[in-house]
Structures are given as C-alpha cells and as structure tokens.
Amino acid sequence: MVGIWGVGGSGKTTLATSLCMRISCHFQGHCIVETIREESAKCGLKTLQENILSCLLKIETRLQSVAQGKHIIRSRLSQSNFLIILDDVDHIDQLDALAGSHDWFGNGSRIIITTRNKELLISHKEVQVCPVTLLSPEEAIQLFNKRAYNKNKPVKDYDSLSLSVVSYAVGLPLALKVRGSFLCGKNEEERRCTLARLKEKPDMKLWKSSKLVMMGLNLRRNSYS
C-alpha cells in the first residue's frame, strides 16, 4: 500500500494513473476509483465498494451495507493480485472501507492512494508515504513551453515573458498546463498579448491556488526550523 501525497495540482492523480497504465498488465485485475472525496459525499462509500467489486470481479455487485462491503472485499479479493488506485482520499473512513488492510488482497497486490492529507496516510500504519515534489524552475519552464509552444526549449524572444508567467505557478503542473493552454494555437502577436496579460493580471483562481501552496510550504519550513 503506497500513498502519494502532495498539494492540489501537483500531479498526484496523473502520476498514479500513468503508473497504472504501465504496470496493470502484471496483475490479474486493476481498478481506478476516481475523485473519492467528491464521490463518497455524493454517492456514499457503499457505492464505491460496489464499483470496486464489480470492476475486479467482472460481475455486477450490490451490497446492503458498508460493513458487508468490507467483508466481501476481504473474502473475494484476497485470493488474487490486484492493482487498485484510490484517488483523492481525504478521510480515514474512506480508506478503511475500501482498503482496510493489506491482507484484504492477494499476495503481490498494490494499492495506490493519492491524497492531500499526509496525516491520513500516517494514521494507516500499513501505508508507505511517497511525497510528490513540485517542479524545479527548469522543469516548470519546460512543461510550460511544451504545452504552450509544443517545444521543450524556450521559444526565441518569449523566454523572459514565459519565465514571468511561470513564476506565479510555483512549480504546480496543473497551473502550468492551464496557463500554457492559453497560448496553444495562437499566432505570434496573440502569444505576446496573452503572455503580457498573464504577467500583468494572472488568472485569479490559479493565483490563489499558487498562493496557498506557498503558504503551505512556508508553514512546513517553519515547523522544521
């Protein structure tokens, strides 16, 4: 059981799903449970348990309760090796209902959990925590240029403007992709105008997200000092 932990927009889900695509062939079955934080509030944990069982057992499954779901997951999935992605977990009850213990699943199984809540992973003693680091300035400009110009290296005459825009993203892949998409498909004049506008007046939603990340990083640094 591996927990991928990081701030919102840092690429946790992308990392987990990419890993699933690469290694799923080595398992007897695989399942991706997306946006658990949102779906558990909307549909309930029982529905998520039903989705996991239906996906892995290849038969439609209906449960009477979450307690029954725990029992069936443990009894029906413990004989085979599965790869399960639990995306955006934010409460221990979700983890307890969907993957309460490693012995619920057969030898060789892998349960990958993405979350913004490190304490949740620590409280579940069987989970190995793997933090996601933000992109370095070099990686950030490379991602931005690839999304904006379909190139890895800075485009001539755009590098200074691009760096100014990228600095607001503080290494968040999601923010860089969104900002880069503003330039995709535009001609030279449109790119210059868009870059200048983003530099002078960055997207407020992304700016607030970036600001929260910086606040979180500062608090983390202070806690270690």
N, C-alpha and C positions, 0 to 999 in steps of 0.2 A: 504494500500500500504506500503510494507516493503522493505527497501533497505539493502542488505547485502554487506557491504563494507570491503575491505581488499586488501592487496598486492597480486600480481600474485603468484599463487601456494599455497595460504593459505587455500584453501579448500572451497571457496565460492560456486562454482558450485556443488561440492559433497554434501555440506550441503543443498542447495536448492533442488536438485533432490531427495535426501533422504527424505526430508520433504514432497515433493510432493508424493512420493510413500506411505508415511504413512497416509496422510490426504486426498488424492484425492477422496476417496470413499464418503466423506461428501459433495461433490459438484456435480452439475448437469453436469459438464464437466470440463476437465482440458487440459492444453496445455503447452508444454515446447518449447520455442523458443531459440535455442542454438546459441552460438557464434555470437551475434548480431553485434558486432564491425566488424567482418570479413564479415558476410553475407550481411550487409547493404551496404558495399563498393562493394561487388561482384554483388549482385542482385538488390539492391535498397529497399527502405522502403515499396514501394507498394507491392512487392512480399512477404515481411514479414507480411504485413497486410492480404494479401490473404491467407497465410498459417494459420494464427490465425483463421480467419473466417471459412475456410474450415474445420479445425480441430474441432472447437467448434460447428459449425452448421451442421456438417456431410454432407455437400454438397460442391461441387467444386465451388469456388468463384473467379471471375475475376473482377478487378477494372480498372477504367480509369485513376485514379489519387490518390495521397496520400490524398488530401482533401476529395475525395469521400470515401476513406477508413475510415477516421476519422468519417465521418457522419454515415456510415453503422455500424461500430463497436459500436458507441454510440446508434444507434436506434435498432440494432438487439440483442445486448448483455446485454442491461440494464434491461431486464425482468427476468433474471436467475442468479443464483450464480455460478461463475466460479473460478477456481484456475489457474492462469497463471504465468509461470516462464519466466522472461525476463533475459536471461543470457548474461553477458559481455556487458553491455550497456556502451558506452563511450562518448555519445553526447546527449545533451538535445533534439535535433530534433528527435532522435530515440524514446525517452520516450514520447515526445509529439505526435508522430504519432501512437504509439502502445498502450499507456495508458495515454492519456492526462489528465484525471481527474477521480476521484473515481466514479462519477456519470455516467460514461460510462458503468458501470457494475452493476448488480443487488445487492440488499442487501445481505450481507454475503459473497460476493466475496473477494478473496485475490489475490493481485498482488505482486509477489516477484521478486525483481530486484537485480541482482548481478553486481557489478561494482568495479573498482579500483579508481573511481573518486568521492570522497566524496562531492565535491562542486556541482556536478551534482545533487546529491540527495537533498542537502540543498536548491538548487535553485527551486526544485519542492516541494513546501511547504506542499503537502499532503502526502509526504513520511516520514515514521518513519525510522531513520537510526539505523542499528544494526551492529556495528563493529565486525569483526572476529579477535580474538586474536591469536597470534602464540602459538605453543605448548610449554609447560614448558619443562625443560630438562628431567624430569621424563617421561612425555608423549611422548617426541620425541624418547627416547631410547626404550620405549615400542612399539611404532609404527614401528621403525626400526627393532627391534628383531622379531616382528610378521611377517613382510614382508620377512626378511632375513632367519629366522630360524623356522618360524611358531610357535613361542612361545612368551609369553608376558614378561617373565623374561629373564635377560641376560643369555646367554649360558656360561657355565663354561669355563674359560680361554680366552673368547672372549670379556669380558666386557670392558677392558681397550682399546683395539683396536676399538671396536664399538663406545665407547664414543668419541674417537679422530675423527672418521669419522663423527659422528652425529653433532659434534660441528660446522662443516662447514655449516650445513643446517640451522642454526639459527632458528629452530622451524618451518620450512616450510614443511608441509605434503608431497607436491609433490616431493621435493628433497629427503626426507627420503624414500618415496616409491621407487623412481628410484634407489637410492643407495642400498636399501635393496634388490631390484630385482637382482642386480649384484651377490648376494650370494645365491639366491634361487636355490636349486637343486645341489649345489656344494658339493663335499666331504670336509673333514676336511682340507686337505692340500691346496686345491683350495681356500677355505674360507680364510685361513691365508694369502695366497699370494695376494688375491684380497683386503682384508682389509688393508694389509700393503701398497699395491699400491695406494689405495684410500687415505690413510693417507699421503703418501709422495707426490702424484701427483693427487689431486682431479680433477674430471671432470670439465673442464674449463667453460662449459656452465652453469652448476649448481653453480659453484663457483662465477661466475659473477652475477647470479641471487641473490645468498645469499648476496654478497657484496652490491648490490643495495638495498636490504631490510635493511641492517644495516645502510646504508647511510640515507635512508628514516626515520628510527627510530631515528637516531641521530638528523636529522633536526627537527623532530616533538618534541623531547625533548627540543631542543634549543629554539623552538618557544614558549614553555610554561615557560621557565626559565626567 
